[in-house]
């Protein structure tokens, strides 16, 4: 069993990630390749991923490089899923490369002792070897995650809206109480069972970052080192399989990539700066797009002091809902 011990300050500092943590998604997807557990939920993705890895010749690198580092077991190194990854793939990979040698050596040694690892992993303390691993991670992402990233974003933003609704109804404790069937909230402790080992994590005012994950299945996951910033990766619900990529996303085709990202950001309320970060543009460019969306009646903007908060109008909400419904019709029904 895994137990997080909360103080009142930790409940105040509970957060939900505002975008997919792509390194965690890489890890969880690699775990999906290592087991048939929950395969029905990923049937379409699994077929296209295996085929794409074989066609690009990446299957050997995944088998020899990534799977030994991310075994579906009780431990894999924390430095490979840094907190910076919540800002995007590039910041996450940069953080892996910047990890101190001593920490890398310590975690690889723990991997060898706990699970077993090939001798080459000891060289990860060296920057050149780590560089090769990050290049494989990027190639894997480009091949099997990037074609589906739009769906990941849509599912995460829907989950954030659900968590926001839980918070508004009954506060942060209801957010924890309604996460997933394997999680139980017994004030002031969050219990996850079953879990590969028995652990108690005392938050002591640091708060907890909740990271919804498409590829995480059944059991939430956290970092092994309790001294690192607390993170809990937890699975999204899977009523249908992940649809295969079908060309350009329909919402993107209607609004354009950036404007669609700004509209999704407004689904849970976003300032101009937040919309800029989530769409990968400057605040000035984001401001232009919010003006267009506001003039079209899709968002409303409310000024508070020096901050402008953008939220969906009923028309904007209906557009996103209809888009999500259409995307769902492209998915395959469960097969088991």
Buried (B, 14 or more C-beta within 10 A) or exposed (E): EBBBEBBEEBBEBBBBBBBBBBBBBBBBBBBBBEEEEBBBBBBBBBEBBBEBBEEBEBBEBBEEBBBBBBBBEEBBBBBBBBBBBBBBBEBBBBBBEEBEEEBBBBBBBBBBEBBEBEEEBBBBBEEEBBEBBBEBBBBBBBBBBBBBBBBBBBBBBBBBBBBBBBBEEEEBBBBBBBBBEBBBBEEBEBBBEEBEEEBEBBBEEBBBBBBBBBBBBEBBBBBBBEEBEBBBBBBBEBEBBBBBBEEEBBBBEEBEBBBBBBBBBBBBBBBBBBBBBBBEBEBEBBBBBBEBBBEBEBBBBEEEEEEBBBBBBEEBBEBBEEBBEEBEEBBBEEEE
